[in-house]
Amino acid sequence: MSTQEHGGVVCAARHALAWLVVGNSVGLLLSTLLLEPSWQPGEFTYGHWVPVHLNSQLYGWTALPLVAWLLSMYEVDLSRFRRWGAAVIAAWSAALAASCLFWLRGDTSGKIFLDWRNGSLWAFLTALIVLWILLCASFRDRAQSWRKIRRRLSLIGLIVLAAVPGVMVVAASPKTYPPIDPTTGGPTGSSLLGSTLSVIGLMLLLPRVTGLAGRGKAGLATWIFFVVSWLVFAVTESIGGGHFDFWQIGAMLMLLPWAWLIPRDWKGYAWPQKVRIWRNGMLFWWGMLVLTGVSMYAPGVLDCLKFTQGLVGHSHLAMAGFTTSFCAVLITLLTNRAVGGTRSIYAWHLAVAIMILALVAMGWREGQSPEWMIVHATWRQLGFVVRASCGLVMLAASVDWLIRFTKS
């Protein structure tokens, strides 16, 4: 068994792909329930399955590649504690699986993507703490061989990570909630800016931390703009407001340059051939995510699409399009193993694109005439058939990726 296997990097990637299959399976179930609600399996209704689908995608498929990245950065695979890497990943998946059982029973905080409550909360906190202990142990074992700047940054990273369990407890509590747009009930423009800046930070770090040959083209101006964007987020978030206020619109407009800055920066690196399809796909979905996100926040547009299938479509653009591509790039760079074959990758992207177009079209009609979903039942059902068909293709593709990765 390789040191990467011992350190948990490959194991985390394998578990991530397995959770993608689980999440896609539940997503397909949900899409069929929209077609025929009577197919609900007993007491496990649509609302009980939704947190399983969402959290499998976020804390399984999306989070585990980032966990693998942490294991790699702290050189767990080279430390005396490398044999604990796979055990920590198993503990993470076990906590998530146990949490799915709690959510199916209806035991949830009621906060989307923060459904942790009672048993599920304690299970996940345990997984977070166990991971942090392993990173600390590896840091103590490996830090002396690192340069001083890396030791200091890694120590700061451990201090920041130590706060994550406490932050999760506060964030999951029904008593706390971030500022909302009073005109929509959704996040403010500044909240969307802040959450996106975190992703931008990861994209700026990715080629640098994974050791790709070359030199990024970000330049000093890009880093200054990154800092200024965070300052704009802090100020506008403290003020609050809605999507009719110019400062909230301005906060969203701060994202537009990043649709160009990230691809420009990444051109300075030599990307492995096996990651290029996913990298190009990620940059495409990134540009679409920024442009459509800013457009949809505009007055008149958001008012039509809020609480419709259109926002569901944009969520799939973010998760199935951009996030999936980013995770595949990260896994490939960390493990030197390709994620999927050319046909299944293109099939995934095509299915995602068709699903998004169908959902946005349905959402726009629904927003213009709320009764459209009832009066035009044939068109509604056709849209849901397209959604379910695309979900089936995506499930098949993810199964192919898991099998290929396991065999490689």
C-alpha positions as CSV (number, residue, x, y, z in Angstrom):
1,M,0.0,0.0,0.0
2,S,1.4,3.4,-0.9
3,T,2.1,6.2,1.5
4,Q,-0.7,8.2,0.0
5,E,-3.1,5.3,0.8
6,H,-1.8,5.3,4.4
7,G,-2.0,9.0,4.7
8,G,-5.7,9.0,3.6
9,V,-5.4,11.2,0.5
10,V,-6.5,8.5,-2.0
11,C,-8.9,7.1,0.6
12,A,-10.5,10.5,1.0
13,A,-10.9,10.8,-2.8
14,R,-12.5,7.4,-3.1
15,H,-14.9,8.2,-0.3
16,A,-15.7,11.5,-1.9
17,L,-16.7,9.8,-5.2
18,A,-18.8,7.3,-3.2
19,W,-20.7,10.1,-1.6
20,L,-21.2,11.7,-5.0
21,V,-22.9,8.5,-6.1
22,V,-25.0,8.5,-2.9
23,G,-26.0,12.1,-3.4
24,N,-26.8,11.6,-7.1
25,S,-28.9,8.5,-6.2
26,V,-31.0,10.5,-3.7
27,G,-31.2,13.4,-6.2
28,L,-32.6,11.0,-8.8
29,L,-35.1,9.8,-6.3
30,L,-36.2,13.3,-5.5
31,S,-36.6,14.1,-9.2
32,T,-38.9,11.0,-9.6
33,L,-40.9,12.1,-6.6
34,L,-41.6,15.4,-8.3
35,L,-43.0,13.4,-11.2
36,E,-45.1,11.2,-9.0
37,P,-45.4,12.1,-5.3
38,S,-47.2,8.8,-4.5
39,W,-43.9,7.0,-5.0
40,Q,-42.6,8.3,-1.7
41,P,-41.2,5.4,0.3
42,G,-43.4,5.3,3.4
43,E,-42.7,8.0,6.0
44,F,-39.5,9.0,4.3
45,T,-41.1,11.9,2.3
46,Y,-39.5,14.3,-0.1
47,G,-38.6,16.8,2.7
48,H,-36.8,14.0,4.6
49,W,-34.6,13.1,1.7
50,V,-33.7,16.7,0.7
51,P,-31.1,17.2,3.5
52,V,-29.6,13.8,2.7
53,H,-29.1,14.8,-0.9
54,L,-27.7,18.3,-0.2
55,N,-25.4,17.3,2.7
56,S,-24.1,14.2,0.8
57,Q,-23.0,16.5,-1.9
58,L,-21.6,19.2,0.3
59,Y,-20.0,17.3,3.2
60,G,-19.2,14.2,1.3
61,W,-18.4,14.9,-2.3
62,T,-17.3,18.6,-1.8
63,A,-15.7,18.5,1.6
64,L,-13.7,15.2,1.4
65,P,-11.4,16.4,-1.4
66,L,-10.6,19.5,0.7
67,V,-9.9,17.1,3.6
68,A,-7.5,15.2,1.3
69,W,-5.9,18.6,0.5
70,L,-5.3,19.2,4.2
71,L,-3.8,15.7,4.7
72,S,-1.5,16.4,1.8
73,M,-0.5,19.9,3.0
74,Y,0.3,18.6,6.5
75,E,2.2,15.6,5.0
76,V,0.3,13.0,6.9
77,D,1.4,10.4,4.3
78,L,5.0,11.1,5.3
79,S,4.5,11.2,9.0
80,R,4.6,8.5,11.7
81,F,0.8,8.8,11.9
82,R,0.1,8.0,8.2
83,R,-1.8,4.8,9.1
84,W,-4.4,6.9,10.9
85,G,-5.3,8.8,7.7
86,A,-7.7,6.2,6.3
87,A,-9.2,5.7,9.8
88,V,-10.0,9.4,10.0
89,I,-11.7,9.4,6.6
90,A,-13.7,6.3,7.7
91,A,-14.8,8.2,10.8
92,W,-15.8,11.2,8.6
93,S,-18.0,9.0,6.4
94,A,-19.4,7.1,9.3
95,A,-20.5,10.4,11.0
96,L,-22.1,11.6,7.7
97,A,-23.9,8.2,7.2
98,A,-25.2,8.3,10.8
99,S,-26.3,11.9,10.2
100,C,-28.3,10.8,7.1
101,L,-30.3,8.4,9.4
102,F,-31.1,11.3,11.7
103,W,-32.2,13.5,8.8
104,L,-34.4,10.8,7.4
105,R,-36.1,10.7,10.8
106,G,-36.8,14.4,10.5
107,D,-34.2,15.4,13.2
108,T,-32.8,18.5,11.6
109,S,-32.1,22.1,12.6
110,G,-34.1,23.3,9.6
111,K,-31.2,25.3,8.2
112,I,-30.2,24.4,4.7
113,F,-26.7,22.9,4.5
114,L,-26.5,23.3,8.3
115,D,-28.9,20.5,9.3
116,W,-26.7,19.4,12.2
117,R,-28.7,18.8,15.4
118,N,-28.5,16.4,18.4
119,G,-26.9,13.1,17.3
120,S,-25.9,14.3,13.8
121,L,-24.2,17.4,15.3
122,W,-22.2,15.4,17.8
123,A,-21.2,12.8,15.3
124,F,-19.9,15.4,12.9
125,L,-18.1,17.4,15.6
126,T,-16.3,14.2,16.6
127,A,-15.1,13.7,13.0
128,L,-13.9,17.3,12.9
129,I,-12.0,16.9,16.1
130,V,-10.4,13.6,15.2
131,L,-9.2,15.1,11.9
132,W,-7.7,18.1,13.7
133,I,-5.9,15.9,16.1
134,L,-4.3,14.0,13.2
135,L,-3.2,17.2,11.5
136,C,-1.7,18.4,14.8
137,A,0.2,15.1,15.3
138,S,1.5,15.3,11.7
139,F,2.5,18.9,12.1
140,R,4.5,18.1,15.2
141,D,6.2,15.2,13.4
142,R,7.0,17.0,10.1
143,A,7.3,20.7,10.9
144,Q,11.0,20.7,11.6
145,S,11.7,19.7,8.0
146,W,9.7,22.7,6.6
147,R,10.8,26.2,6.0
148,K,10.0,28.7,8.7
149,I,7.3,30.5,6.7
150,R,5.6,27.2,6.0
151,R,5.7,26.2,9.7
152,R,4.2,29.5,10.8
153,L,1.4,29.4,8.2
154,S,0.7,25.8,9.0
155,L,0.4,26.6,12.7
156,I,-1.9,29.5,11.9
157,G,-4.0,27.1,9.9
158,L,-4.3,24.7,12.8
159,I,-5.4,27.6,15.1
160,V,-8.1,28.6,12.5
161,L,-9.2,24.9,12.1
162,A,-9.5,24.6,15.9
163,A,-12.4,27.1,15.8
164,V,-14.4,25.2,13.2
165,P,-16.3,22.9,15.6
166,G,-17.4,25.9,17.6
167,V,-18.4,27.8,14.5
168,M,-20.4,24.8,13.3
169,V,-22.3,24.7,16.6
170,V,-23.2,28.4,16.4
171,A,-24.0,28.3,12.7
172,A,-26.3,25.3,12.9
173,S,-28.2,26.7,15.8
174,P,-31.8,27.9,14.9
175,K,-31.1,30.9,17.2
176,T,-28.5,32.4,14.9
177,Y,-28.9,33.5,11.3
178,P,-26.8,35.7,9.0
179,P,-28.2,39.0,7.6
180,I,-30.9,38.4,4.9
181,D,-32.3,40.4,2.1
182,P,-35.6,41.6,3.5
183,T,-37.2,41.8,0.1
184,T,-36.5,38.2,-0.8
185,G,-35.8,36.3,2.4
186,G,-32.5,35.1,0.8
187,P,-28.9,36.1,1.3
188,T,-27.7,39.6,0.7
189,G,-25.4,40.6,-2.1
190,S,-22.6,41.0,0.4
191,S,-23.2,37.5,1.8
192,L,-22.9,36.1,-1.6
193,L,-19.7,38.1,-2.2
194,G,-18.2,36.8,1.0
195,S,-19.0,33.1,0.4
196,T,-17.7,33.4,-3.2
197,L,-14.5,35.1,-2.1
198,S,-13.7,32.0,0.0
199,V,-14.0,29.9,-3.2
200,I,-11.8,32.4,-5.1
201,G,-9.2,32.1,-2.4
202,L,-9.2,28.3,-2.9
203,M,-8.8,28.7,-6.6
204,L,-5.9,31.1,-6.2
205,L,-4.2,28.7,-3.8
206,L,-4.8,25.5,-5.8
207,P,-2.0,25.6,-8.4
208,R,0.4,27.2,-5.9
209,V,-0.1,24.8,-3.0
210,T,-0.3,21.6,-5.2
211,G,3.2,22.5,-6.7
212,L,2.3,23.0,-10.3
213,A,5.2,24.2,-12.5
214,G,5.0,27.7,-13.7
215,R,4.2,31.1,-12.2
216,G,0.7,32.5,-11.8
217,K,-0.3,35.7,-13.5
218,A,-2.3,37.2,-10.6
219,G,0.1,40.0,-9.9
220,L,0.0,42.5,-7.1
221,A,-3.1,44.3,-8.4
222,T,-5.1,41.0,-8.2
223,W,-4.1,40.4,-4.6
224,I,-4.9,44.0,-3.7
225,F,-8.3,43.6,-5.3
226,F,-8.9,40.4,-3.4
227,V,-8.2,42.3,-0.1
228,V,-10.4,45.2,-1.1
229,S,-13.2,42.8,-2.0
230,W,-13.1,41.4,1.5
231,L,-13.2,44.9,2.9
232,V,-16.3,45.7,0.8
233,F,-17.9,42.5,2.1
234,A,-17.2,43.5,5.7
235,V,-18.7,47.0,5.3
236,T,-21.8,46.1,3.2
237,E,-22.5,43.0,5.4
238,S,-22.6,45.3,8.5
239,I,-24.9,47.7,6.7
240,G,-27.3,45.1,5.4
241,G,-30.0,45.9,2.9
242,G,-31.7,44.3,-0.2
243,H,-31.1,43.9,-3.9
244,F,-32.6,47.3,-4.6
245,D,-29.8,49.0,-2.6
246,F,-26.8,50.2,-4.6
247,W,-24.3,49.0,-2.1
248,Q,-25.6,45.5,-2.2
249,I,-25.7,45.6,-6.0
250,G,-22.1,47.0,-5.9
251,A,-21.0,44.1,-3.7
252,M,-22.2,41.6,-6.3
253,L,-20.5,43.6,-9.1
254,M,-17.2,43.1,-7.3
255,L,-17.4,39.4,-8.5
256,L,-17.4,40.2,-12.2
257,P,-13.6,40.8,-12.6
258,W,-12.9,37.3,-11.1
259,A,-14.6,35.7,-14.1
260,W,-11.5,36.9,-16.0
261,L,-8.8,37.1,-13.3
262,I,-8.9,33.4,-12.3
263,P,-8.5,32.0,-15.9
264,R,-5.8,34.6,-16.5
265,D,-3.9,33.5,-13.4
266,W,-4.2,29.8,-14.2
267,K,-2.7,30.3,-17.7
268,G,0.7,30.7,-16.0
269,Y,0.9,27.1,-14.9
270,A,1.7,23.8,-16.6
271,W,-1.4,21.7,-16.1
272,P,-1.2,17.9,-16.5
273,Q,-2.9,16.5,-19.5
274,K,-5.2,14.3,-17.5
275,V,-6.7,17.3,-15.7
276,R,-7.3,19.6,-18.6
277,I,-10.8,18.6,-19.5
278,W,-11.9,19.2,-15.9
279,R,-9.9,22.4,-15.6
280,N,-11.5,23.8,-18.8
281,G,-14.9,22.7,-17.6
282,M,-14.4,24.3,-14.3
283,L,-13.3,27.6,-15.8
284,F,-16.4,27.6,-18.1
285,W,-18.8,26.9,-15.2
286,W,-17.0,29.5,-13.1
287,G,-17.5,32.2,-15.7
288,M,-21.2,31.2,-16.1
289,L,-21.7,31.1,-12.3
290,V,-20.3,34.6,-11.8
291,L,-22.2,36.1,-14.8
292,T,-25.5,34.5,-14.1
293,G,-25.2,35.1,-10.3
294,V,-24.7,38.8,-10.8
295,S,-27.4,39.0,-13.4
296,M,-29.9,37.1,-11.3
297,Y,-29.4,39.4,-8.3
298,A,-30.6,42.4,-10.4
299,P,-33.9,44.0,-9.4
300,G,-36.7,42.5,-11.6
301,V,-34.8,39.3,-12.3
302,L,-34.4,38.0,-8.8
303,D,-38.0,39.1,-8.1
304,C,-39.2,36.7,-10.8
305,L,-36.9,33.8,-10.1
306,K,-36.9,33.7,-6.3
307,F,-38.4,30.5,-4.8
308,T,-38.8,28.9,-8.3
309,Q,-37.1,26.1,-10.2
310,G,-34.8,28.8,-11.6
311,L,-32.9,29.1,-8.4
312,V,-32.7,25.3,-8.2
313,G,-31.1,25.5,-11.7
314,H,-28.5,28.0,-10.5
315,S,-27.7,25.8,-7.5
316,H,-27.0,22.9,-9.9
317,L,-24.8,25.3,-12.0
318,A,-22.8,26.0,-8.8
319,M,-22.6,22.4,-7.4
320,A,-23.0,20.0,-10.4
321,G,-21.1,22.3,-12.8
322,F,-18.5,24.3,-11.0
323,T,-17.9,22.5,-7.7
324,T,-17.8,19.0,-9.3
325,S,-15.2,20.2,-11.8
326,F,-13.1,21.9,-9.0
327,C,-13.2,18.7,-6.9
328,A,-12.2,16.5,-9.9
329,V,-9.3,18.9,-10.6
330,L,-8.2,18.8,-7.0
331,I,-8.5,15.0,-6.7
332,T,-6.5,14.5,-9.9
333,L,-3.7,16.8,-8.8
334,L,-3.5,15.2,-5.3
335,T,-3.6,11.6,-6.4
336,N,-2.2,11.7,-9.9
337,R,-5.3,9.6,-10.9
338,A,-7.8,10.7,-13.5
339,V,-11.4,11.2,-12.5
340,G,-13.5,9.5,-15.1
341,G,-13.1,8.9,-18.9
342,T,-13.6,11.4,-21.6
343,R,-17.1,10.2,-22.6
344,S,-18.5,10.1,-19.1
345,I,-17.1,13.6,-18.3
346,Y,-18.7,15.1,-21.4
347,A,-21.9,13.3,-20.7
348,W,-21.9,14.8,-17.2
349,H,-21.4,18.4,-18.5
350,L,-24.0,18.0,-21.2
351,A,-26.6,16.6,-18.7
352,V,-25.9,19.4,-16.3
353,A,-26.3,22.1,-19.0
354,I,-29.6,20.6,-20.2
355,M,-30.9,20.3,-16.7
356,I,-30.0,23.9,-15.9
357,L,-31.7,25.2,-19.1
358,A,-34.9,23.2,-18.3
359,L,-35.0,24.4,-14.7
360,V,-34.4,28.1,-15.6
361,A,-37.0,28.0,-18.3
362,M,-39.5,26.5,-15.9
363,G,-38.5,28.9,-13.1
364,W,-39.0,32.0,-15.4
365,R,-42.5,30.9,-16.4
366,E,-43.3,30.0,-12.8
367,G,-42.1,33.4,-11.6
368,Q,-44.1,35.3,-14.3
369,S,-47.3,33.3,-13.6
370,P,-47.3,31.2,-10.4
371,E,-50.3,29.2,-11.6
372,W,-48.3,28.1,-14.6
373,M,-47.1,25.0,-12.7
374,I,-50.7,23.9,-12.2
375,V,-52.4,25.1,-15.4
376,H,-49.8,23.8,-17.8
377,A,-49.3,20.5,-16.1
378,T,-48.0,18.8,-19.4
379,W,-45.1,21.3,-19.7
380,R,-44.4,21.0,-16.0
381,Q,-44.2,17.2,-16.2
382,L,-42.0,17.4,-19.3
383,G,-39.6,19.7,-17.5
384,F,-39.4,17.2,-14.6
385,V,-38.9,14.3,-17.0
386,V,-35.9,16.2,-18.5
387,R,-34.6,16.9,-15.0
388,A,-34.9,13.2,-14.0
389,S,-33.4,12.0,-17.3
390,C,-30.4,14.3,-16.8
391,G,-30.1,13.0,-13.2
392,L,-30.0,9.5,-14.4
393,V,-27.1,10.3,-16.8
394,M,-25.2,12.1,-14.0
395,L,-25.7,9.1,-11.7
396,A,-24.3,6.7,-14.3
397,A,-21.4,9.0,-14.9
398,S,-20.5,9.2,-11.2
399,V,-20.7,5.4,-10.9
400,D,-18.3,5.2,-13.8
401,W,-15.9,7.6,-12.1
402,L,-16.0,5.7,-8.8
403,I,-15.3,2.3,-10.6
404,R,-12.5,3.7,-12.7
405,F,-10.8,5.5,-9.8
406,T,-11.0,2.4,-7.5
407,K,-9.4,0.3,-10.2
408,S,-6.7,2.7,-11.1
